[in-house]
């Protein structure tokens, strides 16, 4: 009886505390700070649905056309999560969903249809551990999570589900990025996380975030240890943003002793802002540097070891972009590029069409097939890229983009004229015994895109 009374008293006190918390005026993090110019961020200053009480819808459409000067016979794009087909108009992304809020309860979901629903899950081999096709389960969802917002400090959010990743700076949604074809830094780091996160806003300029997740861009877990990480974002004013993301986990299937560390760091600066100017109305740059390594289980991090410790296996990359807006921010011109070196190739996107979807029995993080792309300890990969584009933005919901991209690699990697499917370019053809995927060390391409957001 006494225990029941005590429980009732505690419950009443808790309810009163929650009521008092929700009665306090809510402080909004980064309130008054203009983020619409930032690379990897929503460029709208408001939503047309913002006055809806409990649900704010969101709709994104991404349509592209790209031409490779290599002219592969199978129209396949290699080494990109943004593009899939040459010389064809493709629906890259159709996303719809939105944000739900009710008395502190919060949720967000966005669907995913189009070519990205095929390309991005392909890079996650964690579903090969155990049964059930996780890639198919999540294929048509880009993000979906639920949690609770605590009205204390400048807000605390506790959420669980499928989240977008911040590592690599670029957003998963092309409508938010300065460039269409991401540099190696962004394209070879995660687009999503699956797990739990806690966001703490101790002031109006700072976010502290912690993650407990299944792994590095993986729907499932490769080993028993979860991935651990976090984010710090600091914006003291509308012209400066600093952020760092750090990750630690075991992401090599069946080799739990192999540990992965990764650090991702970005600086964004807006150094001119005259929004009403018919000339140059705004100028900004973004700089990102990533560093990481794997150690244990036959690889040796930053330096070559002996026959026991194995060769060096690390990731080092950077990218720099400068963007200039003019005619009252209706037009923008971006130029930039980056580089990546990744001994062991543990984060390199495998060229499509070369490997079957079956995992290598000795390493479930890699595929095997008739013409697999080698990703063994010690295998070298160095790449660099540059691009420039012109955007026309008649309003904050629509962008027309024309972009030129050139990419190079130290090993044959991009699709050449012979393609990566067969001698005819069709997957139904019987392979000529002498045929091999035509991989080359460079490619140049033009991209035309229409990006819509409401």
VOSELUM-872254 format. One record per residue (C-alpha): x, y, z; residue in three letters; residue number from 1. Coordinates in Angstrom, 3 decimals. Layout:
<sites>
east_north_up_residu_num
X_Y_Z_ala_NUM .
...
</sites>
This chain:
<sites>
east_north_up_residu_num
0.000_0.000_0.000_unk_1 .
2.805_2.404_1.002_unk_2 .
4.679_1.574_-2.203_unk_3 .
1.582_2.356_-4.268_unk_4 .
1.133_5.709_-2.522_unk_5 .
4.807_6.563_-3.005_unk_6 .
4.594_5.641_-6.696_unk_7 .
1.519_7.834_-7.070_unk_8 .
3.272_10.790_-5.388_unk_9 .
6.306_10.392_-7.679_unk_10 .
4.050_10.197_-10.734_unk_11 .
2.186_13.376_-9.725_unk_12 .
5.443_15.266_-9.097_unk_13 .
6.817_14.108_-12.469_unk_14 .
3.687_15.258_-14.255_unk_15 .
3.899_18.650_-12.568_unk_16 .
7.569_18.989_-13.567_unk_17 .
6.714_18.144_-17.190_unk_18 .
3.843_20.624_-17.093_unk_19 .
6.129_23.339_-15.714_unk_20 .
8.745_22.510_-18.326_unk_21 .
6.261_22.787_-21.174_unk_22 .
4.893_26.021_-19.728_unk_23 .
8.255_27.753_-20.027_unk_24 .
8.827_29.903_-23.116_unk_25 .
10.719_27.741_-25.576_unk_26 .
14.189_28.873_-26.537_unk_27 .
15.039_28.209_-30.178_unk_28 .
18.625_27.159_-31.015_unk_29 .
20.392_29.234_-33.690_unk_30 .
17.443_31.637_-33.640_unk_31 .
18.045_34.636_-35.901_unk_32 .
21.065_33.030_-37.609_unk_33 .
20.825_32.875_-41.410_unk_34 .
21.717_29.351_-42.578_unk_35 .
20.183_29.537_-46.055_unk_36 .
23.555_30.176_-47.745_unk_37 .
25.359_27.206_-46.193_unk_38 .
26.523_24.218_-48.219_unk_39 .
24.547_21.154_-47.141_unk_40 .
21.625_23.143_-45.730_unk_41 .
18.061_24.044_-46.709_unk_42 .
18.267_27.324_-48.647_unk_43 .
14.654_28.302_-47.907_unk_44 .
13.956_30.863_-45.186_unk_45 .
10.528_29.324_-44.473_unk_46 .
8.115_26.602_-45.562_unk_47 .
4.809_27.284_-47.290_unk_48 .
3.362_24.765_-44.799_unk_49 .
4.836_26.399_-41.678_unk_50 .
1.451_27.437_-40.219_unk_51 .
0.180_23.861_-39.943_unk_52 .
-0.024_23.014_-36.239_unk_53 .
1.149_19.429_-35.858_unk_54 .
2.613_18.427_-39.230_unk_55 .
4.896_20.299_-41.634_unk_56 .
5.036_18.492_-45.006_unk_57 .
8.101_18.380_-47.241_unk_58 .
8.407_17.415_-50.917_unk_59 .
11.677_17.133_-52.894_unk_60 .
12.181_16.202_-56.549_unk_61 .
15.596_15.739_-58.181_unk_62 .
15.825_15.147_-61.950_unk_63 .
19.149_14.899_-63.785_unk_64 .
20.721_14.374_-67.173_unk_65 .
24.446_13.691_-67.502_unk_66 .
26.812_13.154_-70.405_unk_67 .
30.184_11.434_-70.005_unk_68 .
32.800_12.240_-72.620_unk_69 .
33.964_8.602_-72.234_unk_70 .
30.617_7.508_-73.810_unk_71 .
30.297_4.067_-72.128_unk_72 .
28.268_1.668_-74.289_unk_73 .
26.018_0.662_-71.354_unk_74 .
25.248_4.249_-70.203_unk_75 .
26.444_3.334_-66.680_unk_76 .
27.947_5.892_-64.298_unk_77 .
30.681_4.478_-62.045_unk_78 .
31.845_5.774_-58.673_unk_79 .
28.930_8.089_-57.858_unk_80 .
25.991_7.988_-55.458_unk_81 .
24.348_10.972_-57.201_unk_82 .
24.287_9.665_-60.795_unk_83 .
23.467_6.304_-62.368_unk_84 .
22.927_6.634_-66.127_unk_85 .
24.618_8.549_-68.953_unk_86 .
22.779_10.282_-71.797_unk_87 .
19.380_9.670_-70.203_unk_88 .
16.956_11.833_-68.242_unk_89 .
16.558_10.155_-64.857_unk_90 .
14.475_10.739_-61.732_unk_91 .
17.222_10.621_-59.144_unk_92 .
15.050_11.344_-56.133_unk_93 .
11.414_11.754_-55.188_unk_94 .
11.055_12.364_-51.461_unk_95 .
7.938_13.260_-49.525_unk_96 .
7.135_13.265_-45.831_unk_97 .
7.662_15.869_-43.157_unk_98 .
7.910_16.700_-39.460_unk_99 .
5.381_15.898_-36.745_unk_100 .
5.231_17.610_-33.347_unk_101 .
2.756_17.200_-30.478_unk_102 .
3.446_18.336_-26.899_unk_103 .
7.129_17.438_-27.047_unk_104 .
6.662_14.244_-29.030_unk_105 .
8.421_14.567_-32.370_unk_106 .
8.986_12.529_-35.500_unk_107 .
10.225_12.908_-39.045_unk_108 .
9.918_10.676_-42.072_unk_109 .
10.920_11.045_-45.717_unk_110 .
10.336_8.485_-48.440_unk_111 .
12.836_7.756_-51.202_unk_112 .
12.001_6.814_-54.776_unk_113 .
14.121_7.039_-57.908_unk_114 .
17.637_5.903_-58.788_unk_115 .
19.087_6.764_-55.367_unk_116 .
16.897_4.064_-53.810_unk_117 .
18.994_1.573_-55.796_unk_118 .
22.443_3.180_-55.625_unk_119 .
22.807_4.032_-51.947_unk_120 .
21.597_0.758_-50.325_unk_121 .
23.936_-1.122_-52.680_unk_122 .
26.877_0.276_-50.726_unk_123 .
25.730_-1.352_-47.458_unk_124 .
26.649_-5.038_-47.119_unk_125 .
25.511_-5.442_-43.496_unk_126 .
22.233_-7.174_-44.568_unk_127 .
24.324_-10.227_-45.506_unk_128 .
24.678_-10.935_-41.770_unk_129 .
21.628_-12.955_-40.787_unk_130 .
18.339_-13.276_-42.593_unk_131 .
15.823_-10.710_-43.906_unk_132 .
16.654_-8.282_-46.699_unk_133 .
17.280_-5.060_-44.767_unk_134 .
18.298_-3.209_-47.931_unk_135 .
14.831_-3.885_-49.376_unk_136 .
13.091_-2.986_-46.105_unk_137 .
14.752_0.442_-45.944_unk_138 .
15.248_1.044_-49.665_unk_139 .
12.343_3.453_-50.033_unk_140 .
12.962_5.398_-46.812_unk_141 .
15.649_8.083_-46.669_unk_142 .
15.030_9.002_-43.034_unk_143 .
12.497_8.128_-40.347_unk_144 .
12.819_8.700_-36.616_unk_145 .
10.774_9.473_-33.531_unk_146 .
11.619_10.912_-30.143_unk_147 .
10.977_13.581_-27.533_unk_148 .
11.916_17.248_-27.218_unk_149 .
12.762_18.472_-23.711_unk_150 .
12.199_22.192_-23.249_unk_151 .
15.307_22.859_-21.200_unk_152 .
18.442_24.896_-21.971_unk_153 .
17.930_25.687_-25.676_unk_154 .
16.397_22.258_-26.218_unk_155 .
17.331_18.595_-25.839_unk_156 .
16.177_16.017_-28.411_unk_157 .
16.305_12.261_-27.894_unk_158 .
15.492_10.361_-31.112_unk_159 .
15.739_6.829_-32.499_unk_160 .
15.504_5.610_-36.070_unk_161 .
17.140_6.255_-39.445_unk_162 .
18.975_9.598_-39.684_unk_163 .
20.848_11.597_-42.294_unk_164 .
24.603_11.743_-41.667_unk_165 .
26.575_14.985_-41.336_unk_166 .
29.945_13.391_-42.138_unk_167 .
31.322_14.857_-45.362_unk_168 .
29.381_18.156_-45.067_unk_169 .
27.187_17.667_-48.148_unk_170 .
23.519_16.904_-47.658_unk_171 .
21.955_13.728_-48.998_unk_172 .
19.388_15.975_-50.701_unk_173 .
20.903_17.687_-53.746_unk_174 .
18.587_20.674_-53.274_unk_175 .
20.792_21.673_-50.314_unk_176 .
24.224_21.363_-51.931_unk_177 .
26.383_23.838_-53.826_unk_178 .
27.523_21.136_-56.285_unk_179 .
25.720_18.135_-57.789_unk_180 .
28.462_15.528_-58.128_unk_181 .
29.970_15.444_-54.653_unk_182 .
33.717_15.452_-54.207_unk_183 .
35.363_12.196_-53.078_unk_184 .
35.194_13.308_-49.429_unk_185 .
31.398_13.383_-49.371_unk_186 .
30.660_10.590_-51.839_unk_187 .
32.783_8.070_-49.908_unk_188 .
31.536_8.855_-46.403_unk_189 .
28.110_7.980_-44.910_unk_190 .
24.782_9.287_-46.123_unk_191 .
22.797_7.732_-43.265_unk_192 .
22.949_6.295_-39.740_unk_193 .
20.588_3.838_-38.061_unk_194 .
20.395_4.047_-34.268_unk_195 .
19.911_6.523_-31.417_unk_196 .
21.028_10.126_-31.110_unk_197 .
20.867_12.789_-28.409_unk_198 .
21.033_16.475_-29.386_unk_199 .
21.817_19.049_-26.694_unk_200 .
21.682_22.791_-27.351_unk_201 .
23.383_24.436_-24.316_unk_202 .
23.253_27.883_-25.920_unk_203 .
21.758_29.613_-28.932_unk_204 .
25.002_29.044_-30.884_unk_205 .
26.102_25.493_-29.993_unk_206 .
24.884_21.948_-30.655_unk_207 .
26.360_18.855_-28.982_unk_208 .
25.229_15.523_-30.402_unk_209 .
25.975_11.902_-29.453_unk_210 .
25.258_8.740_-31.483_unk_211 .
24.912_5.044_-30.717_unk_212 .
24.363_3.463_-34.142_unk_213 .
24.509_0.128_-35.937_unk_214 .
27.594_1.142_-37.898_unk_215 .
29.133_3.175_-40.686_unk_216 .
26.325_3.715_-43.216_unk_217 .
24.867_0.313_-42.377_unk_218 .
21.295_-0.784_-41.772_unk_219 .
22.538_-3.665_-39.608_unk_220 .
25.650_-4.329_-37.512_unk_221 .
28.701_-6.162_-38.833_unk_222 .
29.846_-7.196_-35.339_unk_223 .
28.580_-7.040_-31.763_unk_224 .
29.963_-3.584_-30.967_unk_225 .
27.747_-0.618_-31.907_unk_226 .
29.188_2.404_-33.661_unk_227 .
29.821_5.404_-31.399_unk_228 .
30.159_9.007_-32.470_unk_229 .
29.089_12.571_-32.162_unk_230 .
28.868_16.035_-33.641_unk_231 .
29.744_19.533_-32.438_unk_232 .
28.340_22.483_-34.370_unk_233 .
29.102_26.110_-33.492_unk_234 .
27.575_29.118_-35.251_unk_235 .
28.413_32.367_-33.421_unk_236 .
26.729_34.466_-36.126_unk_237 .
25.212_34.274_-39.605_unk_238 .
28.602_34.352_-41.352_unk_239 .
30.495_31.499_-39.698_unk_240 .
29.924_27.797_-39.093_unk_241 .
32.344_25.289_-37.559_unk_242 .
31.591_21.611_-37.101_unk_243 .
33.309_18.353_-36.313_unk_244 .
32.053_14.760_-36.540_unk_245 .
33.919_11.827_-34.996_unk_246 .
33.215_8.112_-35.248_unk_247 .
34.526_4.845_-33.758_unk_248 .
33.295_1.346_-34.580_unk_249 .
33.982_-2.139_-35.924_unk_250 .
32.735_-2.249_-39.493_unk_251 .
34.574_-5.175_-41.062_unk_252 .
32.280_-8.191_-41.170_unk_253 .
33.497_-11.143_-39.134_unk_254 .
36.665_-9.289_-38.027_unk_255 .
35.649_-7.620_-34.724_unk_256 .
39.269_-6.887_-33.797_unk_257 .
39.508_-4.411_-36.689_unk_258 .
38.624_-0.947_-35.359_unk_259 .
37.718_2.114_-37.415_unk_260 .
38.186_5.756_-36.430_unk_261 .
37.126_8.746_-38.530_unk_262 .
37.209_12.500_-37.984_unk_263 .
35.373_14.936_-40.270_unk_264 .
35.799_18.718_-39.919_unk_265 .
34.342_21.677_-41.803_unk_266 .
34.592_25.456_-41.860_unk_267 .
32.053_27.640_-43.699_unk_268 .
32.536_31.389_-44.057_unk_269 .
30.322_33.979_-45.714_unk_270 .
32.626_36.908_-46.460_unk_271 .
30.306_39.182_-48.439_unk_272 .
26.583_39.841_-48.046_unk_273 .
24.680_42.469_-50.036_unk_274 .
21.326_40.726_-50.721_unk_275 .
19.796_43.621_-52.666_unk_276 .
22.708_44.050_-55.033_unk_277 .
22.124_43.425_-58.742_unk_278 .
25.813_42.670_-59.006_unk_279 .
27.592_40.305_-56.593_unk_280 .
25.140_39.827_-53.728_unk_281 .
26.929_37.193_-51.632_unk_282 .
30.192_35.230_-51.463_unk_283 .
31.122_32.257_-49.293_unk_284 .
33.449_29.257_-49.109_unk_285 .
33.364_25.832_-47.471_unk_286 .
36.439_23.835_-46.463_unk_287 .
36.280_20.198_-45.295_unk_288 .
39.043_17.872_-44.134_unk_289 .
38.638_14.197_-43.188_unk_290 .
41.073_11.838_-41.530_unk_291 .
40.627_8.248_-40.363_unk_292 .
42.110_4.781_-40.225_unk_293 .
41.455_1.101_-39.557_unk_294 .
43.721_-0.941_-37.314_unk_295 .
43.808_-4.560_-36.165_unk_296 .
42.767_-7.737_-37.923_unk_297 .
45.585_-7.611_-40.465_unk_298 .
45.840_-3.862_-41.092_unk_299 .
48.003_-1.311_-39.341_unk_300 .
46.419_2.132_-39.447_unk_301 .
48.810_4.895_-40.419_unk_302 .
51.987_2.934_-41.068_unk_303 .
53.011_-0.293_-42.718_unk_304 .
53.648_-3.144_-40.329_unk_305 .
55.097_-6.609_-40.488_unk_306 .
53.475_-9.820_-41.703_unk_307 .
51.351_-9.938_-38.541_unk_308 .
50.164_-6.322_-38.307_unk_309 .
49.685_-5.805_-42.048_unk_310 .
49.903_-2.751_-44.313_unk_311 .
48.726_0.791_-43.648_unk_312 .
44.995_1.363_-44.021_unk_313 .
43.715_4.917_-43.673_unk_314 .
41.557_7.653_-45.217_unk_315 .
42.712_11.204_-45.891_unk_316 .
40.694_13.699_-47.922_unk_317 .
39.771_17.333_-48.341_unk_318 .
37.549_19.564_-50.445_unk_319 .
37.217_23.308_-50.970_unk_320 .
34.392_25.183_-52.705_unk_321 .
33.784_28.873_-53.296_unk_322 .
30.341_30.177_-54.236_unk_323 .
29.339_33.561_-55.611_unk_324 .
25.719_34.742_-55.771_unk_325 .
24.612_37.646_-57.946_unk_326 .
21.529_39.549_-59.142_unk_327 .
19.783_39.449_-55.730_unk_328 .
20.762_35.801_-55.175_unk_329 .
18.884_34.637_-58.266_unk_330 .
22.060_33.234_-59.830_unk_331 .
25.084_31.510_-58.297_unk_332 .
28.432_30.266_-59.563_unk_333 .
30.408_27.599_-57.695_unk_334 .
33.936_26.329_-58.307_unk_335 .
35.945_23.828_-56.299_unk_336 .
37.140_20.280_-55.893_unk_337 .
38.996_17.884_-53.656_unk_338 .
41.188_14.817_-53.252_unk_339 .
41.179_11.476_-51.449_unk_340 .
43.714_8.777_-50.626_unk_341 .
42.459_5.505_-49.183_unk_342 .
44.997_2.633_-48.894_unk_343 .
43.021_-0.582_-48.520_unk_344 .
40.100_1.049_-50.393_unk_345 .
37.794_0.342_-47.442_unk_346 .
35.692_3.442_-48.195_unk_347 .
35.986_3.494_-52.001_unk_348 .
32.701_2.994_-53.884_unk_349 .
32.984_-0.240_-55.861_unk_350 .
32.504_0.221_-59.625_unk_351 .
29.051_-1.031_-60.600_unk_352 .
28.592_-3.974_-62.928_unk_353 .
31.826_-5.717_-61.961_unk_354 .
30.829_-7.655_-58.885_unk_355 .
27.878_-9.906_-58.237_unk_356 .
25.784_-9.093_-55.141_unk_357 .
27.262_-12.097_-53.341_unk_358 .
29.599_-11.403_-50.404_unk_359 .
33.162_-12.643_-50.255_unk_360 .
33.087_-15.510_-47.721_unk_361 .
36.407_-14.356_-46.250_unk_362 .
35.285_-10.742_-45.807_unk_363 .
31.542_-9.930_-45.866_unk_364 .
32.301_-6.221_-46.320_unk_365 .
33.437_-6.951_-49.878_unk_366 .
31.734_-8.560_-52.869_unk_367 .
33.048_-11.137_-55.249_unk_368 .
32.108_-11.821_-58.844_unk_369 .
33.552_-12.527_-62.230_unk_370 .
35.426_-9.204_-62.332_unk_371 .
35.626_-7.900_-58.740_unk_372 .
37.216_-4.575_-57.894_unk_373 .
40.150_-5.369_-55.619_unk_374 .
39.914_-3.936_-52.103_unk_375 .
42.551_-5.901_-50.228_unk_376 .
44.804_-4.541_-47.465_unk_377 .
47.565_-2.571_-49.136_unk_378 .
45.662_-1.806_-52.343_unk_379 .
46.195_1.873_-53.164_unk_380 .
43.622_4.401_-54.314_unk_381 .
44.178_8.121_-54.855_unk_382 .
41.611_10.350_-56.523_unk_383 .
41.039_14.031_-57.170_unk_384 .
38.241_16.039_-58.754_unk_385 .
37.269_19.560_-59.771_unk_386 .
33.957_21.059_-60.840_unk_387 .
32.186_24.268_-61.647_unk_388 .
28.497_25.019_-62.063_unk_389 .
25.965_27.758_-62.675_unk_390 .
22.630_27.879_-60.832_unk_391 .
19.493_29.798_-61.696_unk_392 .
17.096_30.092_-58.745_unk_393 .
13.898_31.945_-59.723_unk_394 .
12.545_31.319_-56.215_unk_395 .
13.555_29.476_-53.061_unk_396 .
11.855_26.227_-54.166_unk_397 .
13.421_25.710_-57.607_unk_398 .
16.980_25.424_-58.925_unk_399 .
18.191_24.884_-62.495_unk_400 .
21.829_23.704_-62.518_unk_401 .
24.443_23.138_-65.228_unk_402 .
27.705_21.587_-64.012_unk_403 .
31.019_20.422_-65.441_unk_404 .
33.003_17.781_-63.504_unk_405 .
36.412_16.223_-64.063_unk_406 .
37.653_13.305_-61.934_unk_407 .
40.909_11.343_-61.896_unk_408 .
42.115_8.223_-60.081_unk_409 .
45.440_6.489_-59.633_unk_410 .
44.011_3.163_-60.848_unk_411 .
41.502_2.331_-63.613_unk_412 .
38.152_3.126_-62.002_unk_413 .
35.707_5.094_-64.185_unk_414 .
33.616_3.614_-66.994_unk_415 .
35.320_3.817_-70.385_unk_416 .
33.827_3.436_-73.852_unk_417 .
33.427_-0.340_-73.425_unk_418 .
31.267_0.039_-70.308_unk_419 .
31.183_-2.267_-67.304_unk_420 .
28.304_-4.607_-68.222_unk_421 .
29.133_-6.590_-71.371_unk_422 .
30.572_-6.185_-74.857_unk_423 .
27.153_-5.051_-76.100_unk_424 .
26.245_-2.955_-73.058_unk_425 .
23.291_-5.231_-72.195_unk_426 .
23.237_-7.435_-69.090_unk_427 .
21.339_-10.114_-71.082_unk_428 .
24.259_-10.704_-73.456_unk_429 .
26.434_-13.792_-73.139_unk_430 .
29.865_-12.488_-72.221_unk_431 .
32.654_-12.828_-74.751_unk_432 .
35.437_-14.827_-73.009_unk_433 .
37.894_-12.069_-73.868_unk_434 .
35.700_-9.209_-72.633_unk_435 .
36.661_-7.274_-69.535_unk_436 .
35.099_-4.176_-67.922_unk_437 .
36.559_-1.096_-69.559_unk_438 .
37.863_0.978_-66.676_unk_439 .
39.870_4.154_-67.195_unk_440 .
41.670_6.590_-64.927_unk_441 .
39.708_9.759_-65.710_unk_442 .
36.347_11.084_-66.770_unk_443 .
34.806_14.431_-67.680_unk_444 .
31.076_14.991_-67.682_unk_445 .
28.342_17.596_-67.944_unk_446 .
25.358_17.443_-65.597_unk_447 .
22.026_19.233_-66.026_unk_448 .
19.633_19.089_-63.074_unk_449 .
16.272_20.416_-61.987_unk_450 .
15.874_20.538_-58.210_unk_451 .
12.512_21.252_-56.595_unk_452 .
11.591_21.624_-52.929_unk_453 .
8.344_22.582_-51.233_unk_454 .
</sites>
